[in-house]
Amino acid sequence: MPNLYEKLAELTTEWRTAGYPSADFPAIAEMLEWAGASEEGEVPYLRRPQIRALETYWYLRLVEETPHVFDLYRRAFPPETDKQTLLEALGVPDAAFRDANFELNQLWDRLQNDEAFARTHRLDALRETLTLDYPSYILALAMGAGKTVLPRHGGLRDDRRFLRRLRVRYRALRRPRAQALPRKGTYELPGPKGKTTVAVKIVDMLGEEILITEQV
């Protein structure tokens, strides 16, 4: 079965190969090329899945111009050339297409306006997508793909404005145990004699994490 994410990966790869062209925002090419520059196969700042996620996001914004999800499907799988591929990508069963007299426009109309039709063919999620009047995407990285940013050179360590701007909760991580800290104020933590490594994990309201380490 064709999948939209596979088609998006293909289109994004073509955009990357062409040098990220964008007439209105040409700086995006320099930014993505810098972020994806590699040394011995490793990107210097972000992990490869993070780069791919950024490329996909900016491809949708700048090249496709943030279309409605339904329009995005129709661009990826043009019904004029292969309507069956579009139906398979959307998960429309043959029975639903048959009940719409094998007419795409009638199918879309019934999905949008006939709740019983959508429920019968288990197309409630597709009906919700079709009836939205704005683009709605959910883009996510899989667990372990690299959502935690590990800043190098202490870039975030001294940026107090960054910490104040985020509504975060602080946790100091020190082996063998972690201790929750208050959001404001100063505090001291017991530590071993001699040099040790202290790690601070910052978690924002959406669950995104930044881990900062320092030898003290």
C-alpha positions as CSV (number, residue, x, y, z in Angstrom):
1,M,0.0,0.0,0.0
2,P,1.4,3.5,-0.9
3,N,2.2,5.7,2.1
4,L,2.3,9.5,2.2
5,Y,5.4,9.5,4.5
6,E,7.3,7.5,1.9
7,K,6.2,9.9,-0.9
8,L,7.2,12.9,1.3
9,A,10.6,11.3,1.9
10,E,11.1,10.9,-1.8
11,L,10.0,14.5,-2.6
12,T,12.2,15.9,0.2
13,T,15.2,13.9,-1.1
14,E,14.7,15.4,-4.5
15,W,14.5,18.9,-2.9
16,R,17.8,18.2,-1.0
17,T,19.5,16.9,-4.1
18,A,18.6,20.1,-6.0
19,G,20.1,22.2,-3.2
20,Y,16.9,23.2,-1.3
21,P,15.7,25.8,-3.9
22,S,13.3,28.4,-2.6
23,A,12.7,31.7,-4.5
24,D,11.2,33.5,-1.5
25,F,13.5,32.1,1.2
26,P,16.9,31.3,-0.3
27,A,18.6,31.4,3.1
28,I,17.0,28.0,3.9
29,A,19.5,26.3,1.7
30,E,22.5,27.7,3.6
31,M,20.9,26.8,6.9
32,L,20.0,23.2,6.1
33,E,23.3,22.6,4.3
34,W,25.2,23.9,7.3
35,A,23.1,21.8,9.7
36,G,23.6,18.7,7.6
37,A,27.3,19.1,6.9
38,S,29.1,15.9,7.9
39,E,32.5,14.8,9.1
40,E,33.2,11.2,8.5
41,G,29.5,10.5,8.0
42,E,28.3,12.2,11.2
43,V,26.5,15.5,11.4
44,P,28.1,17.9,13.8
45,Y,25.2,19.3,15.8
46,L,22.0,17.3,15.2
47,R,21.3,13.7,14.6
48,R,20.4,12.5,11.1
49,P,16.7,11.9,11.9
50,Q,16.5,15.5,13.3
51,I,17.9,16.8,10.0
52,R,15.4,14.8,8.0
53,A,12.5,16.1,10.2
54,L,13.6,19.7,9.6
55,E,13.9,19.1,5.9
56,T,10.4,17.6,5.7
57,Y,8.9,20.5,7.7
58,W,10.5,23.2,5.5
59,Y,9.6,21.3,2.4
60,L,6.0,21.3,3.4
61,R,6.1,25.0,4.3
62,L,8.2,26.5,1.5
63,V,7.7,24.1,-1.5
64,E,4.2,22.8,-0.9
65,E,3.2,26.0,0.9
66,T,1.4,24.2,3.8
67,P,-1.5,22.7,1.9
68,H,-4.5,21.0,3.4
69,V,-3.8,17.4,4.1
70,F,-6.3,16.2,1.5
71,D,-4.7,18.5,-1.1
72,L,-1.3,17.1,-0.1
73,Y,-2.5,13.5,-0.8
74,R,-3.9,14.6,-4.2
75,R,-0.6,16.2,-5.1
76,A,1.4,13.2,-4.0
77,F,-1.0,10.7,-5.7
78,P,-2.7,12.6,-8.6
79,P,-6.1,11.0,-9.2
80,E,-5.9,12.0,-12.9
81,T,-3.2,9.5,-13.5
82,D,-4.0,6.7,-10.9
83,K,-7.1,7.1,-8.8
84,Q,-6.7,3.7,-7.3
85,T,-3.3,4.6,-5.7
86,L,-4.9,7.7,-4.1
87,L,-7.7,5.6,-2.7
88,E,-5.3,3.0,-1.3
89,A,-3.1,5.8,0.2
90,L,-6.2,7.2,1.9
91,G,-7.3,3.8,3.1
92,V,-10.6,3.9,1.2
93,P,-11.9,0.3,0.8
94,D,-13.4,-0.9,-2.5
95,A,-16.8,-1.2,-1.0
96,A,-16.9,2.5,-0.2
97,F,-15.9,3.5,-3.7
98,R,-18.5,1.1,-5.1
99,D,-21.2,2.7,-2.9
100,A,-20.2,6.1,-4.3
101,N,-20.8,4.7,-7.8
102,F,-17.1,4.7,-8.5
103,E,-17.1,8.5,-8.7
104,L,-14.4,10.4,-6.7
105,N,-16.4,13.6,-6.4
106,Q,-19.4,11.7,-5.1
107,L,-17.1,9.8,-2.7
108,W,-15.6,13.0,-1.2
109,D,-19.1,14.5,-0.9
110,R,-20.5,11.5,0.9
111,L,-17.5,11.3,3.2
112,Q,-17.9,15.0,4.2
113,N,-21.7,15.1,4.5
114,D,-22.8,11.6,5.3
115,E,-21.7,10.6,8.8
116,A,-23.4,7.1,8.5
117,F,-21.5,6.4,5.3
118,A,-18.2,7.2,6.9
119,R,-19.0,5.1,10.0
120,T,-20.1,2.1,7.9
121,H,-16.9,2.0,6.0
122,R,-14.8,2.9,9.1
123,L,-13.6,6.2,7.5
124,D,-14.3,8.5,10.5
125,A,-10.7,9.7,10.7
126,L,-10.6,10.5,6.9
127,R,-14.0,12.3,7.2
128,E,-12.5,14.4,10.0
129,T,-9.5,15.3,7.8
130,L,-11.7,16.2,4.9
131,T,-14.0,18.4,6.9
132,L,-11.2,20.5,8.5
133,D,-11.0,24.0,7.0
134,Y,-7.3,24.4,7.8
135,P,-4.1,22.3,7.4
136,S,-3.5,20.0,10.3
137,Y,-0.3,17.9,10.6
138,I,1.2,15.7,13.3
139,L,4.9,15.3,12.7
140,A,6.8,13.2,15.3
141,L,10.2,11.6,15.7
142,A,10.2,8.1,16.9
143,M,11.5,7.2,20.3
144,G,15.3,7.0,20.2
145,A,15.6,9.1,17.0
146,G,17.1,12.0,18.8
147,K,14.7,14.5,20.4
148,T,17.0,15.5,23.2
149,V,19.4,18.3,22.2
150,L,22.9,17.9,23.6
151,P,24.5,21.3,23.2
152,R,28.3,21.4,22.7
153,H,30.7,24.0,23.9
154,G,28.4,25.1,26.7
155,G,26.3,27.2,24.3
156,L,23.2,27.2,26.5
157,R,24.9,27.0,29.8
158,D,25.3,30.7,30.5
159,D,22.1,31.9,28.7
160,R,20.0,32.9,31.7
161,R,17.5,34.7,29.4
162,F,16.9,31.3,27.7
163,L,16.1,29.7,31.0
164,R,13.8,32.5,32.1
165,R,12.0,32.5,28.8
166,L,11.0,28.8,29.1
167,R,8.4,27.7,31.5
168,V,10.4,24.7,32.7
169,R,11.0,22.6,35.6
170,Y,14.5,21.8,36.6
171,R,16.0,18.6,37.6
172,A,19.6,18.1,38.5
173,L,20.9,14.7,37.6
174,R,23.8,13.4,39.6
175,R,24.7,9.8,40.0
176,P,23.7,7.7,41.8
177,R,20.4,9.6,42.2
178,A,18.5,12.6,40.8
179,Q,17.0,15.4,42.9
180,A,14.1,17.6,41.8
181,L,14.9,21.3,42.3
182,P,12.6,24.4,42.8
183,R,11.9,26.6,39.8
184,K,13.4,29.7,41.3
185,G,16.0,30.7,43.7
186,T,19.5,29.4,44.5
187,Y,20.4,26.1,46.0
188,E,23.3,23.8,46.9
189,L,23.6,20.1,46.2
190,P,25.9,17.8,48.1
191,G,28.6,16.3,45.9
192,P,31.6,14.0,46.2
193,K,35.1,15.4,46.9
194,G,37.2,16.2,43.9
195,K,36.1,16.7,40.3
196,T,32.7,15.3,39.2
197,T,30.2,15.8,36.4
198,V,26.9,17.5,37.0
199,A,24.1,17.2,34.5
200,V,21.0,19.4,34.4
201,K,18.0,18.2,32.4
202,I,15.5,20.9,31.3
203,V,12.0,19.8,30.3
204,D,9.6,22.3,28.8
205,M,5.8,22.1,28.9
206,L,5.6,20.0,25.8
207,G,8.0,17.4,27.1
208,E,11.0,18.5,24.9
209,E,14.3,18.0,26.7
210,I,17.7,19.7,26.9
211,L,20.5,18.0,28.7
212,I,23.5,20.2,29.9
213,T,26.6,18.7,31.5
214,E,29.5,20.4,33.2
215,Q,32.6,19.2,35.1
216,V,32.9,20.9,38.5
